[in-house]
Amino acid sequence: MGGGRIVSHGKIADLSKGFKLPSGNPFSVYVRPKYSVSTLDTVLTVRCSQDESLTEAPVPFNDWSPLAISEIAPNSELLKTNDVYWGSGSYEGEDTP
């Protein structure tokens, strides 16, 4: 994330248990609404790479978030109305969720 380029990415298919990369590397998210929205962002509960705990943070729609996220808390509603993608500045192996 420090280099400013995404070199590996994927789609988050399940948030029932939360999400983090197996390597522990920080990542960004891209939240793409499935339907038309009039708001600019949504709020996710995340832990950034320098945080001790999970807290709420705004994440823009239709753009990569500037947050260096280490973990997303479980969320049973987000994927019903949005597609969520992760992107990392570090290589992640083929078995990344």
N, C-alpha and C positions, 0 to 999 in steps of 0.2 A: 504494500500500500504506500510505502514511503516513496517509491519510484514514480508514482502517479499513473502507472499503466496496469490495466487488467491483463494478466497473462493466462489465467484459467477461470472458467466459469461453469455454471450449471443452473438448472431450474430446481427450485425447492418444491417437492411434491407432497410433503407431509410436515406439518408443524405441530402435530399432536404431542410430541415429546420435546419440542423446541428444535433448534438447529445450531450446529457449530461444525466447523471443518475438522476432520479427524486429526489433522496436523496441529490444530490449535492456532493456525495463522489467522490474522484479521482479514476481514472481507467487507465489501460494500454490498448494498442491495439495490435492485431496480424493481420498483413496484409498479406494475402495469394493470390498471383497472380493466375488468372484463366488460364493464358497462360504462356509459357516460357518467361523469361525475362533475360536480360544480365546485368541489374543493381542490385545493392545491397539494394537500398532503394528508398523511395519516400518522397516527402515533403508534409506535411499536415499543414493546418492553425489550430492551437490549442491554448487553454489557459490552462497553467499548474496551479496546485493548488495554487501557490504563485504569479502568474502573474496577472497584472491588466487588460491586454488586450490580444486579439488574435494575435499571431505571427506565422510565418512559423517555422517548426521544422522538421528535418529529422526523418523518421521512417523506421526501417529495414524491409525488406521482410522476411517472414517465421521465425519470432522470436517475442517474446513479447518485446515491447518497454520499456525501463527503465523510460520513462516519466510518471509522475503522472499527468494525463490529467483531467481537469475539464470539458472541452467543446471542441467539434470539430466544426469548422465553416461549413456552408452549402457547399456541394461539389456535383455537378451533374455528375461528370465524374468518380470518384474513384470506385464506385461500378459496373461500366460497365466492368472493367477489373480486379477487385480484390474482394475477399471476406474479410470482416473486422469483427473481433470479439473483444468484450470488455471483460475485466477481472478486478475484483475489490477485494481488500483485506477486504472489508466489505460486509456483507450480503445485498442483494438487493431483494425486494419482487417479487412475481410472476408476477406482472403487469409491470415489467421493460421491455422497448422496446427491 
